[in-house]
Amino acid sequence: MTLFTRAVAQSVRLLLARCVAGRPRGPASPVVMQIRDGTRTLAASTSEGVILTHTAPASEEPDDLLVLPATVLAEVEGGTDEAVTLEREAGLRGTVRWHCGGQPRALPVELIVPGRQHELPAAPALLPVPARLLAALHECGRTAARESGRFALSRVQIQGKPGRVVGTDGKVALLWRGFDFPFPDDVLVPALPVFGARPLSRVTEVKIGRSATHLVVGAGPWSVWLPADARGKYPDVAGVVPRSARTTVVLDESDAAALLPVLPGLPGGDNELRPVTLDTDNGVHVRGQTERAEKDFEARGVLLAHSTVSGPAARAVLDRRVVARALSLGCHTLRLAPDKPVAFEGRDVTLVAAQLDPALRVPLPADAAHTPPTNPERRQPMKPETNGHTPPRGDPGDPLELAEELRAALADAATKAARLVAALRQGKKEKKVLSALMDNLKQLNLGGTP
């Protein structure tokens, strides 16, 4: 009897380990193999009630039900599609056989007596949904809290009527819309990392359905049965999204792509909150600074030269990890309002983040260094072109004042010239006259050596 392939055994172990939130507790559950009506179903469950199944055709196999110890998967797993078979012996004894490196292998096993707890539930009707549902479940699960309090924040909410997947930890919320679910109500399910696992990343056919106790997500030959939490309460996350914002920032795609690798290196990364200041005054800037009490204080920022701003200037302090995550999700439109969460919007995705303490804002020094996002290295500012002339210092004077000073200088020069003419007429020496004339010219600053 063929049980499964070595690659399937490996994938079952990997996916089942990710069907648990946090570290697995207790012994691994046994593996159930059921053959019915020409279909082989391999199933395993967790202590929290999550069920993982894999189906494959088995047209030549008779109907049967086997319960194998979980250790069998670890013994036979591999990266090939070589078959793993079972030879039944007396009673519950048997031998599992497979090939590894071209060499035959054998493992004696003691089968487990099937019980009612090993019976697989009847699968509900599953309807197709976009494959991006897997990404939505994975990302919203990453956003959920590790523990629940008054609200079930460690859960992911599937909103049937609006067609959304929602996850929040109370500080950051992620809403992923654009789905047509075959049920109208809202369902709370565990936040699990299984939907981001590699065996599911290549799946393009995704379906969803509901049973009396589970939400079932089908992905190719795999199905994940998520127990529904009927008692948990969930906050109105959609109501937190700002409906209107005074300032809107649209990040250019090239700016967003170049900002991602720069964010971790901005000053202030050692702070527990990793704050950065988003500033829309005179362009879009992202700034960071070290603690002012530190010996090597530094403030530095990035200018997003191709991004645009509409509305009044605004400033917001955010965790740089939140900014990086929003950019990686394609959320390039930011909506800012004073003392309200910042909304990052993308195609069918909205990430909402609470602002950090305003005391963490980076001030706006006149000589703040701005780093182009395409080159995070600091550069010396370019000197202005002077063409050999010394540039004037300070602000230019008022034209009326300059004209008045020139008029007074000319009048004084005319008076002194009249005195010189009178002195010549009185017969003074020529040398003294020329010397006095030079002094007058120097005072007016209208010439050099005659």
C-alpha positions in Angstrom: 0.0 0.0 0.0 1.3 3.4 -1.0 1.1 5.9 1.9 2.6 9.1 0.3 5.7 10.4 -1.2 8.8 11.5 0.6 8.3 15.2 -0.5 4.7 15.1 0.8 6.0 13.8 4.2 8.4 16.6 4.4 5.8 19.3 3.5 3.3 17.9 6.0 5.9 18.2 8.8 6.8 21.8 7.8 3.2 23.0 7.4 2.0 21.3 10.5 4.7 23.0 12.6 3.4 26.3 11.3 -0.2 25.6 12.1 0.7 26.5 15.7 0.9 30.0 17.0 4.2 30.2 19.0 6.1 27.1 20.1 4.4 23.7 19.8 3.2 22.2 23.0 2.9 18.5 23.8 3.6 15.5 21.7 3.1 15.5 18.0 -0.3 14.2 16.9 -0.5 11.0 14.9 -1.0 11.0 11.1 -4.3 9.7 9.7 -4.4 8.3 6.2 -7.8 7.7 4.7 -8.5 6.2 1.3 -12.1 6.6 0.1 -13.6 6.6 -3.4 -10.3 6.7 -5.1 -8.9 9.7 -3.1 -6.1 9.5 -0.5 -6.3 12.0 2.3 -3.5 12.5 4.7 -4.4 14.5 7.8 -2.8 15.7 11.0 -4.1 18.1 13.7 -2.8 20.3 16.5 -3.9 20.6 20.1 -5.7 23.9 19.3 -8.0 22.2 16.8 -6.3 23.2 13.5 -6.4 20.4 10.9 -4.0 20.1 8.0 -5.0 17.8 5.1 -3.4 16.7 1.8 -5.3 14.9 -0.9 -4.1 12.9 -3.9 -5.6 10.5 -6.3 -5.5 6.7 -5.3 -7.7 5.1 -7.9 -6.1 1.6 -7.5 -6.1 1.5 -3.7 -9.0 0.0 -1.7 -10.8 2.0 0.9 -8.9 2.0 4.2 -8.1 4.0 7.3 -4.7 4.0 9.0 -3.3 5.9 11.9 0.5 6.2 11.9 2.9 7.6 14.6 4.1 11.1 13.8 7.7 9.9 14.0 7.2 8.1 10.6 7.2 11.4 8.8 10.5 12.5 10.2 12.1 9.1 9.3 11.0 9.0 5.6 10.8 12.6 4.6 12.9 13.9 1.7 13.0 16.1 -1.4 11.9 13.5 -3.9 8.7 12.1 -5.2 9.7 8.5 -4.4 6.8 6.5 -2.9 6.7 5.4 0.7 4.8 2.1 1.1 3.4 0.1 4.0 3.5 -3.7 4.3 0.8 -4.9 6.8 1.7 -7.7 9.1 -0.2 -9.4 11.9 -2.4 -7.2 14.0 -1.2 -3.5 14.1 2.3 -4.3 13.0 3.8 -3.3 9.7 6.9 -2.2 7.9 7.3 1.1 6.1 9.6 1.0 3.1 11.3 3.6 0.9 14.5 4.4 -0.9 17.1 6.9 0.1 20.1 7.6 -2.1 19.3 4.6 -4.2 19.4 2.3 -1.1 16.3 0.6 0.2 15.2 1.5 3.7 12.8 -0.2 6.1 11.2 0.9 9.4 9.1 -1.3 11.6 6.0 0.5 12.9 3.2 -0.1 15.4 0.0 1.3 14.0 -2.5 3.1 16.3 -6.0 1.8 16.7 -8.4 4.1 14.9 -11.0 5.9 17.0 -13.7 8.4 16.6 -11.2 11.2 17.2 -9.4 10.1 14.1 -12.4 10.3 11.8 -12.1 13.2 9.3 -14.9 15.7 9.2 -17.0 16.1 6.0 -15.5 18.9 3.9 -17.9 21.8 3.3 -18.4 23.3 -0.2 -15.4 25.4 -1.2 -15.7 28.3 -3.6 -12.8 29.9 -5.4 -11.2 33.1 -4.2 -8.2 35.1 -5.5 -4.9 33.5 -4.6 -3.8 36.7 -2.7 -6.0 35.4 0.1 -3.0 33.4 1.3 -0.9 36.6 1.5 -3.7 38.4 3.3 -4.0 35.7 5.9 -0.3 35.5 6.4 0.2 39.3 6.7 -2.8 39.9 8.9 -1.6 37.0 11.1 1.8 38.7 11.4 0.0 41.9 12.5 -2.1 40.1 15.2 -1.0 40.3 18.9 0.6 37.3 20.6 -1.9 37.4 23.4 -5.5 38.5 23.7 -6.9 40.7 26.4 -10.3 42.3 26.4 -10.5 41.8 22.6 -9.3 38.7 20.7 -6.4 40.5 19.2 -4.5 37.2 18.7 -7.0 36.3 16.1 -7.6 37.2 12.5 -11.0 38.4 11.5 -12.6 37.3 8.2 -15.3 39.7 7.4 -17.8 38.0 5.1 -20.0 40.8 3.9 -17.4 43.5 3.2 -14.9 40.8 1.9 -12.0 41.8 4.2 -9.3 40.1 6.2 -8.2 42.1 9.3 -5.4 41.8 11.8 -4.3 44.1 14.6 -2.3 44.2 17.8 -3.9 47.4 19.0 -1.1 49.7 17.7 -0.9 48.6 14.0 -3.8 47.3 11.9 -3.9 45.7 8.5 -7.0 45.5 6.3 -6.9 43.5 3.1 -10.0 43.9 1.0 -11.3 42.7 -2.4 -12.6 39.2 -1.6 -16.0 37.7 -2.3 -16.6 35.2 0.6 -19.4 32.7 0.4 -20.8 33.7 3.8 -22.1 37.0 5.2 -21.0 36.9 8.8 -17.6 37.6 10.5 -15.4 34.8 11.7 -12.5 34.9 14.1 -9.7 32.3 13.4 -6.2 31.7 14.8 -3.4 33.8 13.4 -1.0 31.3 12.0 2.2 31.5 9.9 1.3 28.5 7.8 -0.1 30.6 4.9 3.4 32.1 4.3 5.1 28.7 4.1 6.9 27.7 1.0 4.8 24.7 0.0 1.8 27.0 -0.4 3.7 29.8 -2.1 3.5 28.1 -5.5 -0.3 27.4 -5.3 -2.5 29.4 -7.6 -5.9 27.7 -7.0 -7.3 28.8 -3.6 -10.8 28.1 -2.3 -12.7 28.9 1.0 -15.7 27.5 2.8 -17.3 27.1 6.3 -18.4 24.2 8.3 -20.2 24.3 11.6 -17.0 24.6 13.5 -14.2 25.5 11.1 -13.2 27.9 8.3 -11.6 25.8 5.6 -9.0 27.3 3.3 -8.0 25.1 0.3 -4.8 25.7 -1.5 -4.2 23.2 -4.3 -4.0 19.7 -2.7 -3.7 21.3 0.8 -6.5 22.3 3.1 -6.2 24.2 6.5 -9.1 23.8 8.8 -9.2 26.8 11.2 -11.4 26.5 14.3 -13.8 29.4 14.5 -13.8 31.4 17.8 -17.5 32.0 18.5 -17.0 33.8 21.9 -14.2 36.2 21.1 -14.9 40.0 20.7 -13.1 42.1 18.1 -12.7 45.8 17.8 -14.1 47.9 14.9 -10.8 48.2 13.1 -12.3 49.7 9.9 -13.7 52.6 12.1 -10.1 53.5 13.0 -9.1 54.3 9.5 -9.2 58.1 9.0 -12.0 59.0 6.6 -10.5 62.3 5.8 -7.0 63.7 6.1 -5.6 67.2 5.7 -2.4 66.0 4.1 -1.8 63.3 1.5 1.6 62.1 0.4 2.1 60.0 -2.7 5.4 58.2 -2.7 7.0 57.7 -6.0 7.8 54.0 -6.7 11.5 54.7 -7.2 11.6 56.7 -3.9 9.9 53.9 -2.0 12.2 51.2 -3.5 15.3 53.3 -2.6 14.1 54.2 0.9 13.7 50.6 2.1 17.4 49.8 2.3 18.2 53.2 3.8 15.7 53.1 6.7 17.6 50.7 9.0 20.7 52.9 8.8 19.1 56.2 9.8 20.1 57.5 13.2 18.0 56.3 16.1 17.9 52.6 15.2 19.1 51.7 18.6 16.0 53.1 20.3 13.4 50.5 21.3 10.8 52.2 19.2 13.1 52.8 16.1 11.4 56.2 15.5 11.7 58.2 12.3 10.0 61.5 11.5 8.0 61.9 8.3 8.1 65.6 7.4 6.2 67.2 4.4 7.5 70.7 4.9 9.3 71.8 1.7 9.2 68.3 0.2 8.9 64.8 1.6 11.6 64.0 4.2 12.2 61.0 6.4 14.6 61.9 9.3 16.2 60.0 12.2 18.3 61.1 15.1 20.3 59.5 17.9 19.5 60.3 21.6 20.6 63.8 22.4 22.3 62.6 25.6 24.7 60.5 23.5 28.2 61.7 23.0 28.0 61.2 19.2 24.7 62.9 18.5 23.6 62.7 14.9 20.6 63.8 12.9 20.2 62.8 9.3 17.4 62.5 6.8 16.4 61.3 3.4 14.8 63.5 0.8 12.2 61.8 -1.4 12.6 64.1 -4.4 10.1 62.5 -6.7 7.2 62.1 -4.2 4.4 64.6 -4.0 2.4 66.3 -1.2 -1.1 67.8 -1.2 -2.5 69.8 1.7 -0.7 71.7 4.5 2.7 70.7 5.9 2.5 67.8 8.4 4.8 65.8 10.6 4.5 62.3 12.1 6.7 60.1 14.2 6.5 56.4 13.3 8.3 53.2 13.9 10.6 52.7 10.9 9.7 49.0 10.9 6.1 49.9 10.3 7.1 52.2 7.5 9.3 49.5 5.9 6.4 47.0 6.2 3.9 49.4 4.6 6.3 50.0 1.7 6.9 46.3 1.2 3.2 45.8 0.9 3.0 48.4 -1.8 1.3 51.1 0.3 2.6 54.2 -1.3 -0.2 56.7 -0.4 0.0 58.2 3.1 -2.8 60.2 4.8 -1.8 62.4 7.7 -3.9 64.2 10.2 -2.8 65.8 13.5 -3.1 63.4 16.5 -4.6 60.6 14.4 -3.2 57.3 13.1 -1.4 57.4 9.8 -3.0 55.4 7.0 -0.8 53.8 4.4 -2.9 52.8 1.4 -2.1 50.5 -1.5 -4.1 48.3 -3.9 -6.7 46.6 -1.7 -4.4 47.0 1.3 -4.6 49.6 4.1 -2.1 49.7 7.0 -3.0 52.0 9.9 -0.3 52.8 12.5 -0.6 54.9 15.7 1.9 57.8 15.8 4.6 57.7 18.4 5.3 60.3 21.1 5.7 63.8 19.5 8.7 64.2 21.9 10.6 61.8 19.5 10.3 64.2 16.6 13.5 65.2 14.8 13.8 69.0 14.8 14.4 70.9 11.6 17.9 72.3 11.8 18.8 74.7 9.1 21.9 72.7 8.2 20.2 69.2 8.4 21.9 66.8 6.2 19.7 65.1 3.6 20.8 61.9 2.0 19.5 61.0 -1.5 17.7 57.7 -1.2 19.6 56.2 -4.1 22.9 56.8 -2.3 22.9 56.6 1.5 26.5 57.9 1.8 26.9 61.4 3.0 28.4 63.9 0.6 30.0 67.3 1.0 27.8 70.1 -0.2 28.8 71.6 -3.6 30.3 75.1 -3.5 28.4 77.7 -5.6 30.0 78.8 -8.9 31.5 82.3 -8.5 33.5 82.6 -11.8 36.5 84.0 -9.8 34.4 86.7 -8.1 33.9 87.0 -4.3 30.2 86.5 -3.6 28.5 89.2 -1.5 27.9 88.5 2.2 24.6 89.0 3.8 21.3 90.0 2.3 21.3 92.7 -0.4 20.5 96.2 0.8 17.3 98.1 0.2 17.5 99.9 -3.2 16.1 103.2 -1.8 18.6 103.3 0.9 21.5 102.6 -1.5 20.2 105.4 -3.8 20.1 107.9 -0.9 23.6 107.0 0.2 24.9 107.5 -3.4 23.2 110.9 -3.7 24.7 112.0 -0.4 28.1 110.8 -1.4 27.9 112.7 -4.7 26.8 115.9 -3.0 29.8 115.6 -0.6 32.1 115.0 -3.5 30.8 118.1 -5.3 31.4 120.2 -2.2 34.9 118.9 -1.9 35.6 119.5 -5.6 34.5 123.1 -5.3 36.9 123.6 -2.4 39.7 122.2 -4.5 39.0 124.5 -7.4 39.0 127.4 -5.0 42.3 126.2 -3.6 43.8 126.1 -7.1 42.7 129.6 -7.7 44.4 130.7 -4.5 47.7 129.3 -5.9 48.4 126.3 -3.7 50.9 123.8 -4.8 49.9 121.1 -7.3 51.1 118.2 -5.2 48.9 119.0 -2.3 45.9 119.4 -4.6 46.4 115.9 -6.2 46.9 114.3 -2.7 43.6 115.8 -1.5 41.8 114.6 -4.7 43.1 111.0 -4.1 41.8 111.0 -0.6 38.3 112.0 -1.8 38.3 109.2 -4.4 39.3 106.6 -1.9 36.5 107.6 0.5 33.9 107.2 -2.3 35.4 103.8 -3.3 34.9 104.6 -6.9 38.4 103.9 -8.2 41.9 102.6 -7.5 45.3 103.8 -8.5 45.0 106.8 -10.9 
